[in-house]
Amino acid sequence: MKNYSKLGLFKSSGRLYYEKPNKFRTQFQRDRDRIIHSASFRRLKHKTQVFVNTEGDHYRTRITHSIEVAQLARTISRYFKLNDDLAETLSLSHDLGHTPFGHTGEEALNECMNDHGGFDHNLQTLRIVMFLENKYLKFKGLNLTLETLDGLLKHNGPFYEKKKLQTIIGIKNLKNKIKLDKNASLEAQIASISDDIAYNNHDIQDGIKAKLFTLRELTEIDFFKEIYNSYKRNIKNNNKEIIVYQIIRDSINLMVQDVIKKTIYNIKVENINNISNIYNSKKKIVEFSTKFKFIENQIKLFLKDKMYNNKNVLNKNNNGKNIIKKIFKIIKNNPRKFIKKSNLNENKFRAISDYISGMTDRFAINLYNTNKWIFLNFI
């Protein structure tokens, strides 16, 4: 196997605020540890992945999803002998900026912030690690490495929405250290595609568990039909749950293998010989093959039809969306009751957005139930 380690980001170019190196941990290990010990990471355990957190103890939440993404990212990174600490850090932190109630919560908060710069969960993640997690005397935020900040901002590719970045983060706060128009590192690209592999497969597993669709319906997708047929002889009434686990394992394994093979191909065809080649590449290096892009699209369409647009799921999520909008109005009319004065001084509406996006599902529900009488007075 070719040695791809020279394509990994093992040496950091520093942090926004200088810190002495640690004798026992690399810069990237410290980044990962700071994420794990953050309050924002802990709160992910009570934030919706698909099912509202109060729906059951065995469905994925944002924290279990993030851990599963990190496991996949480590696997792929280690195969290429890249910086798996960096890939793990990006995976664990990629959803820190998510609102309660998943993407419907994000839509609601973005609508509320429409006249005030909007809301974006990826940029909110940056706000959290740069400004909102305050645990150090010398600086705000977690002061993560520039490589981690770069990966969080650009894991989906070069970032061109400068106006939005200026409004939510403030470009000057990046101190001209992040090249927005360049590609992301391989570690960041690996974290991004690991996210896709994780949520596609685990949403299927949770969907079957919730009886939103059956294993038989899943086999309408040829990819899963082939896997299912390989176990058909072993399926009995008392082991169907185990068969589902096996099918999901095989699916993940096949997707990881495909990403590795396609990435090797891209590195060769695009003549990627160093880190600079990665940053200057006009296309993603880490991706699915054409065949698996088609499979992934089929899975997404299936999940949208059977799961995300399921009446019960939509009702629960829409209820969460309404809660976000209503507590935004409640807080907007009396922000000092909920938010520290010092946080309101710079930008009142951004402070409200920070406060709401940091809530867990249950905190938002409890806050609404406690204060909904106030909302009734607005009508």
C-alpha positions as CSV (number, residue, x, y, z in Angstrom):
1,M,0.0,0.0,0.0
2,K,1.3,3.5,-0.9
3,N,2.2,5.8,2.0
4,Y,-0.2,8.6,2.0
5,S,1.0,10.1,5.4
6,K,2.6,13.1,3.6
7,L,-0.9,14.2,2.7
8,G,-1.9,14.5,6.4
9,L,-1.9,17.6,8.5
10,F,0.4,16.6,11.4
11,K,2.0,20.0,12.0
12,S,-0.2,22.8,13.2
13,S,0.4,26.4,12.0
14,G,-0.8,27.5,15.4
15,R,-3.9,29.0,17.1
16,L,-5.5,32.4,16.9
17,Y,-4.0,33.1,20.4
18,Y,-0.6,31.7,21.2
19,E,-0.3,28.9,23.7
20,K,2.8,26.9,24.7
21,P,2.9,23.4,23.4
22,N,1.9,20.6,25.7
23,K,4.6,18.0,26.6
24,F,2.2,15.1,26.6
25,R,-0.4,15.8,23.9
26,T,-0.2,17.0,20.3
27,Q,-2.0,20.2,19.3
28,F,-4.8,18.1,17.7
29,Q,-5.2,15.9,20.7
30,R,-5.7,19.0,22.8
31,D,-8.4,20.2,20.3
32,R,-10.2,16.9,20.6
33,D,-10.0,17.0,24.4
34,R,-11.3,20.5,24.6
35,I,-14.3,19.5,22.5
36,I,-15.1,16.5,24.6
37,H,-14.9,18.5,27.8
38,S,-17.1,21.4,26.5
39,A,-20.6,22.0,27.7
40,S,-21.8,22.3,24.1
41,F,-20.7,18.7,23.4
42,R,-22.4,17.4,26.5
43,R,-25.7,19.1,25.5
44,L,-25.8,17.1,22.2
45,K,-27.0,14.1,24.2
46,H,-30.4,15.8,24.5
47,K,-30.6,17.2,21.0
48,T,-32.7,15.6,18.2
49,Q,-31.1,13.6,15.4
50,V,-34.4,12.6,13.7
51,F,-36.6,11.7,16.7
52,V,-37.2,14.3,19.3
53,N,-35.1,13.5,22.4
54,T,-38.2,12.6,24.5
55,E,-39.3,9.9,22.0
56,G,-37.2,7.1,23.4
57,D,-33.8,6.1,24.9
58,H,-32.5,4.0,22.1
59,Y,-32.8,6.3,19.1
60,R,-29.8,8.3,18.0
61,T,-29.2,11.8,19.4
62,R,-26.7,14.4,18.1
63,I,-24.0,13.0,20.5
64,T,-24.3,9.4,19.6
65,H,-24.3,10.4,15.9
66,S,-21.2,12.5,16.4
67,I,-19.4,9.6,18.1
68,E,-20.4,7.3,15.3
69,V,-19.1,9.8,12.7
70,A,-15.8,10.0,14.6
71,Q,-15.4,6.2,14.5
72,L,-15.8,6.1,10.8
73,A,-13.5,9.1,10.2
74,R,-10.8,7.4,12.4
75,T,-11.1,4.2,10.3
76,I,-10.7,6.0,7.0
77,S,-8.0,8.3,8.2
78,R,-5.9,5.5,9.7
79,Y,-6.1,3.6,6.5
80,F,-4.4,6.5,4.7
81,K,-2.1,7.1,7.8
82,L,-3.4,10.7,8.0
83,N,-4.0,12.7,11.2
84,D,-6.9,10.7,12.8
85,D,-6.9,13.1,15.8
86,L,-7.8,16.0,13.6
87,A,-10.4,13.9,11.7
88,E,-11.9,12.8,15.0
89,T,-12.0,16.4,16.4
90,L,-13.8,17.6,13.3
91,S,-16.3,14.7,13.5
92,L,-17.1,15.2,17.2
93,S,-17.6,18.9,16.8
94,H,-19.3,19.2,13.5
95,D,-22.8,19.4,15.0
96,L,-22.1,21.5,18.0
97,G,-24.0,24.4,16.4
98,H,-27.3,22.5,15.9
99,T,-30.5,23.8,17.5
100,P,-33.0,21.8,19.5
101,F,-35.4,19.7,17.3
102,G,-32.9,19.1,14.5
103,H,-33.1,20.7,11.1
104,T,-36.7,21.9,11.6
105,G,-35.4,23.8,14.7
106,E,-32.7,25.3,12.5
107,E,-35.2,26.4,9.9
108,A,-37.4,28.1,12.6
109,L,-34.4,30.0,14.1
110,N,-33.2,31.0,10.7
111,E,-36.7,32.4,9.9
112,C,-36.7,34.3,13.3
113,M,-33.3,35.7,12.5
114,N,-34.1,36.6,8.9
115,D,-33.8,40.3,9.4
116,H,-30.7,40.0,11.6
117,G,-28.3,38.0,9.5
118,G,-29.9,34.6,9.6
119,F,-28.8,31.4,11.4
120,D,-26.5,28.6,10.1
121,H,-25.6,25.6,12.2
122,N,-22.1,25.3,10.7
123,L,-21.2,28.9,11.4
124,Q,-22.8,28.5,14.9
125,T,-20.3,25.7,15.5
126,L,-17.6,28.3,14.8
127,R,-19.2,30.8,17.2
128,I,-19.3,28.2,19.9
129,V,-15.6,27.2,19.7
130,M,-14.4,30.8,19.0
131,F,-16.5,32.9,21.4
132,L,-19.2,31.1,23.5
133,E,-17.3,28.3,25.3
134,N,-15.5,30.5,27.9
135,K,-13.2,28.4,30.1
136,Y,-9.9,30.3,29.8
137,L,-8.6,33.6,31.3
138,K,-6.6,34.7,28.3
139,F,-9.1,34.3,25.5
140,K,-12.7,33.6,24.6
141,G,-13.7,30.3,23.2
142,L,-11.6,27.1,23.0
143,N,-8.8,28.6,20.9
144,L,-8.6,25.5,18.6
145,T,-5.9,25.1,16.0
146,L,-6.2,26.9,12.7
147,E,-6.5,23.5,11.0
148,T,-9.5,22.6,13.1
149,L,-11.2,26.0,12.4
150,D,-10.4,25.6,8.7
151,G,-12.0,22.1,8.7
152,L,-15.1,23.2,10.6
153,L,-15.7,26.1,8.2
154,K,-14.8,24.3,4.9
155,H,-15.5,20.5,5.4
156,N,-18.2,20.8,2.7
157,G,-15.8,22.7,0.4
158,P,-14.5,26.3,-0.2
159,F,-16.6,28.9,1.7
160,Y,-17.8,31.7,-0.5
161,E,-20.6,33.2,1.6
162,K,-18.5,36.1,3.0
163,K,-21.4,38.3,3.8
164,K,-22.9,35.6,6.1
165,L,-19.5,34.9,7.6
166,Q,-19.0,38.6,8.3
167,T,-22.4,38.9,10.0
168,I,-22.2,35.7,12.1
169,I,-18.5,35.4,12.9
170,G,-16.8,38.6,11.7
171,I,-14.1,37.9,9.1
172,K,-11.5,40.0,11.1
173,N,-11.8,37.5,13.9
174,L,-10.1,34.9,11.7
175,K,-7.1,37.2,11.5
176,N,-6.6,36.3,7.8
177,K,-5.5,32.8,8.8
178,I,-8.1,30.9,6.9
179,K,-8.1,30.7,3.1
180,L,-11.8,30.6,2.3
181,D,-11.5,29.9,-1.4
182,K,-9.2,26.9,-1.0
183,N,-10.3,23.2,-0.6
184,A,-10.4,21.5,2.8
185,S,-7.9,19.1,4.2
186,L,-8.3,15.4,3.6
187,E,-9.1,15.0,7.3
188,A,-12.0,17.5,6.9
189,Q,-13.2,15.8,3.8
190,I,-13.2,12.4,5.5
191,A,-15.2,13.8,8.5
192,S,-17.7,15.2,6.0
193,I,-18.3,11.9,4.1
194,S,-18.3,10.0,7.4
195,D,-21.2,12.1,8.4
196,D,-23.1,11.1,5.3
197,I,-22.3,7.4,5.8
198,A,-23.3,7.5,9.5
199,Y,-26.6,9.3,9.2
200,N,-27.9,7.5,6.1
201,N,-27.3,4.1,7.7
202,H,-28.3,4.8,11.2
203,D,-31.4,6.7,10.2
204,I,-32.4,3.5,8.4
205,Q,-31.8,1.4,11.5
206,D,-33.8,3.9,13.7
207,G,-36.5,4.0,11.1
208,I,-37.0,0.3,11.2
209,K,-36.9,0.2,15.0
210,A,-39.6,2.9,15.1
211,K,-41.7,0.8,12.6
212,L,-41.8,3.7,10.1
213,F,-40.9,1.1,7.4
214,T,-40.0,-2.5,7.1
215,L,-37.0,-4.4,6.2
216,R,-38.9,-5.7,3.2
217,E,-39.6,-2.1,2.1
218,L,-35.9,-1.3,2.4
219,T,-35.1,-3.9,-0.1
220,E,-36.8,-1.8,-2.8
221,I,-33.4,-0.3,-3.0
222,D,-31.3,-2.8,-5.0
223,F,-28.2,-2.1,-2.9
224,F,-29.9,-3.4,0.2
225,K,-31.7,-6.1,-1.6
226,E,-28.4,-7.7,-2.5
227,I,-27.2,-7.5,1.1
228,Y,-30.5,-8.9,2.3
229,N,-30.5,-11.8,-0.1
230,S,-27.0,-12.9,1.2
231,Y,-28.7,-13.5,4.6
232,K,-32.1,-14.6,3.4
233,R,-31.5,-18.2,4.4
234,N,-30.6,-17.2,8.0
235,I,-33.6,-15.0,8.6
236,K,-36.0,-16.3,11.3
237,N,-38.7,-14.6,13.3
238,N,-36.5,-14.4,16.4
239,N,-33.4,-12.9,14.8
240,K,-34.8,-10.2,12.5
241,E,-33.3,-7.5,14.6
242,I,-29.9,-9.0,14.4
243,I,-30.2,-9.3,10.6
244,V,-31.0,-5.6,10.5
245,Y,-27.8,-4.9,12.4
246,Q,-25.8,-7.1,10.0
247,I,-27.3,-5.4,6.9
248,I,-26.4,-2.0,8.3
249,R,-22.8,-3.2,9.2
250,D,-22.4,-4.5,5.7
251,S,-23.7,-1.4,4.1
252,I,-21.3,0.8,6.1
253,N,-18.4,-1.5,5.3
254,L,-19.2,-1.3,1.6
255,M,-19.5,2.5,1.6
256,V,-16.2,2.9,3.5
257,Q,-14.5,0.6,1.1
258,D,-15.9,2.5,-1.9
259,V,-14.7,5.9,-0.4
260,I,-11.2,4.5,0.1
261,K,-11.0,3.1,-3.4
262,K,-12.3,6.3,-5.0
263,T,-10.0,8.5,-2.9
264,I,-7.0,6.4,-4.0
265,Y,-8.1,6.9,-7.6
266,N,-8.6,10.6,-7.2
267,I,-5.2,11.1,-5.5
268,K,-3.6,9.4,-8.5
269,V,-5.6,11.0,-11.3
270,E,-5.4,14.5,-9.7
271,N,-1.7,14.1,-9.1
272,I,-2.0,14.8,-5.4
273,N,1.5,14.7,-4.0
274,N,1.4,17.1,-1.1
275,I,-0.9,19.1,1.2
276,S,-0.7,22.2,-1.1
277,N,-2.1,20.1,-4.0
278,I,-5.1,19.2,-1.8
279,Y,-5.9,22.8,-0.9
280,N,-5.5,23.9,-4.5
281,S,-7.6,21.1,-6.0
282,K,-10.8,22.2,-7.8
283,K,-12.7,19.1,-6.7
284,K,-13.2,17.0,-3.6
285,I,-10.6,14.2,-3.2
286,V,-12.6,12.2,-0.7
287,E,-15.9,11.1,-2.3
288,F,-18.0,8.2,-3.4
289,S,-17.7,6.6,-6.8
290,T,-20.5,7.3,-9.3
291,K,-22.2,4.0,-8.5
292,F,-22.3,4.8,-4.7
293,K,-23.4,8.4,-5.3
294,F,-26.4,7.0,-7.0
295,I,-27.0,4.5,-4.1
296,E,-26.6,7.4,-1.6
297,N,-29.2,9.4,-3.5
298,Q,-31.6,6.5,-3.5
299,I,-31.2,6.1,0.2
300,K,-31.9,9.8,0.8
301,L,-35.0,9.8,-1.3
302,F,-36.2,6.6,0.5
303,L,-35.6,8.2,3.9
304,K,-37.3,11.4,2.9
305,D,-40.4,9.5,1.8
306,K,-40.6,6.9,4.5
307,M,-39.1,8.7,7.5
308,Y,-38.5,12.5,7.3
309,N,-42.0,13.1,5.7
310,N,-43.7,10.6,7.9
311,K,-46.8,12.2,9.4
312,N,-45.9,11.5,13.1
313,V,-42.3,12.6,12.6
314,L,-43.4,15.8,10.9
315,N,-45.9,16.6,13.6
316,K,-43.3,16.2,16.3
317,N,-40.8,18.3,14.4
318,N,-43.3,20.9,13.5
319,N,-44.3,21.2,17.1
320,G,-40.6,21.8,17.9
321,K,-40.4,24.4,15.1
322,N,-43.4,26.2,16.7
323,I,-41.8,26.1,20.1
324,I,-38.6,27.7,18.8
325,K,-40.6,30.5,17.1
326,K,-42.6,31.2,20.2
327,I,-39.7,31.2,22.7
328,F,-37.9,33.5,20.3
329,K,-40.8,36.0,20.7
330,I,-40.9,35.5,24.4
331,I,-37.2,36.2,24.9
332,K,-37.1,39.1,22.3
333,N,-39.7,40.9,24.4
334,N,-37.8,40.6,27.7
335,P,-34.2,39.4,26.9
336,R,-32.8,40.5,30.3
337,K,-34.9,37.9,32.0
338,F,-33.1,35.1,30.2
339,I,-29.7,36.4,29.0
340,K,-26.9,38.2,30.7
341,K,-26.7,42.0,30.1
342,S,-23.1,41.7,28.9
343,N,-24.1,39.2,26.2
344,L,-26.8,41.5,25.0
345,N,-24.7,44.6,24.7
346,E,-22.9,43.6,21.4
347,N,-25.8,42.3,19.4
348,K,-29.2,41.6,21.0
349,F,-30.6,39.3,18.4
350,R,-27.4,37.3,17.9
351,A,-27.3,36.8,21.7
352,I,-30.9,35.5,21.6
353,S,-29.9,33.2,18.7
354,D,-26.9,31.9,20.6
355,Y,-29.1,31.2,23.7
356,I,-31.8,29.4,21.8
357,S,-29.5,27.3,19.6
358,G,-27.6,26.1,22.7
359,M,-30.8,24.7,24.2
360,T,-31.5,21.0,24.4
361,D,-34.9,19.7,23.3
362,R,-36.1,19.2,26.8
363,F,-34.9,22.6,28.0
364,A,-36.7,24.3,25.1
365,I,-39.9,22.4,25.9
366,N,-39.7,23.2,29.6
367,L,-39.0,26.9,28.9
368,Y,-41.9,27.1,26.6
369,N,-44.3,25.3,29.0
370,T,-43.2,27.5,31.9
371,N,-43.6,30.8,29.9
372,K,-46.4,30.0,27.4
373,W,-48.8,32.1,29.4
374,I,-46.7,35.1,28.3
375,F,-47.1,34.1,24.7
376,L,-50.8,34.0,25.1
377,N,-50.7,37.7,26.1
378,F,-49.0,38.5,22.7
379,I,-52.0,37.2,20.7
